[in-house]
Amino acid sequence: MLKKQNVKKLSNNAIAEGKINSDAKPKWVEMAQNDFEMVQATLNSIPKRDKISAEIANDPANIENAENQMTEAEKKMAKAVEAVVGTDFQFKTLD
């Protein structure tokens, strides 16, 4: 029973740390049941995946872009157009 708990804990921690995907869990559990020490050593050698979604969401530049609904590519294009035609360019009519 203790081995089963260790296997479950090991696989759940690996998923939580981003070391394996949840859809791969059954295979990792099967391998751990056959050779726990090898699977544990393998998972310990895989670095944790950084969760950067909060950093991206809280980045002031990204917040400003979302508010202005302008991507970095759009900003670069706007600057390039401004460099060519100036800031006060207006289309004229022929009437």
C-alpha positions in Angstrom: 0.0 0.0 0.0 2.9 2.4 0.8 4.4 1.8 -2.6 1.1 2.6 -4.3 0.9 5.9 -2.3 4.5 6.7 -3.2 3.8 6.1 -6.9 0.7 8.3 -6.8 2.4 11.1 -4.9 5.4 10.9 -7.3 3.3 11.1 -10.4 1.0 13.9 -9.0 4.0 16.0 -8.0 5.6 15.5 -11.5 2.4 16.8 -13.1 2.1 19.7 -10.7 5.7 20.7 -11.3 5.3 20.5 -15.1 7.7 17.6 -15.5 5.1 15.4 -17.2 1.8 15.9 -18.9 -1.3 14.5 -17.2 -2.1 12.4 -20.2 1.2 10.6 -19.7 0.5 9.8 -16.1 -0.7 6.2 -16.6 2.6 5.2 -18.4 4.7 6.9 -15.7 2.7 5.1 -13.0 3.2 1.8 -14.7 7.0 2.4 -15.0 7.1 3.5 -11.3 5.4 0.3 -10.2 8.0 -1.7 -12.0 11.1 0.3 -11.0 10.3 3.1 -8.6 13.9 4.2 -7.9 14.7 4.6 -11.6 11.5 6.6 -12.3 12.1 8.8 -9.2 15.7 9.5 -10.3 14.5 10.3 -13.8 11.8 12.7 -12.7 14.2 14.3 -10.2 16.6 15.0 -13.1 13.9 16.9 -15.0 13.8 20.6 -14.1 10.5 22.1 -12.9 8.7 24.1 -15.6 8.4 27.8 -14.7 4.9 29.1 -14.6 5.2 32.5 -16.3 1.5 33.1 -17.0 1.2 35.4 -13.9 4.3 37.3 -14.9 3.0 37.8 -18.4 -0.5 38.9 -17.1 1.0 41.3 -14.7 3.6 42.8 -17.0 2.8 46.6 -17.3 3.6 46.5 -21.1 1.3 43.6 -21.7 -1.5 45.3 -19.7 -1.1 48.5 -21.7 -1.1 46.5 -25.0 -4.3 44.8 -23.9 -5.9 48.1 -23.0 -4.8 49.7 -26.3 -5.5 46.5 -28.2 -2.2 46.9 -30.0 0.4 44.1 -30.5 4.1 44.7 -30.6 4.0 44.1 -34.4 1.3 46.7 -34.8 3.3 49.2 -32.7 6.4 48.6 -34.9 4.4 49.1 -38.1 2.8 52.3 -36.7 6.3 53.6 -35.9 7.6 52.7 -39.4 4.6 54.4 -41.1 5.0 57.5 -38.8 8.7 57.7 -39.8 7.7 57.8 -43.5 4.7 60.1 -43.5 5.0 62.0 -40.2 2.7 62.3 -37.3 0.1 64.7 -38.8 -0.5 62.9 -42.1 -4.0 63.2 -43.5 -5.5 61.9 -46.7 -6.7 64.7 -48.9 -9.7 64.6 -51.3 -9.7 65.8 -54.8 -12.8 68.0 -54.7 
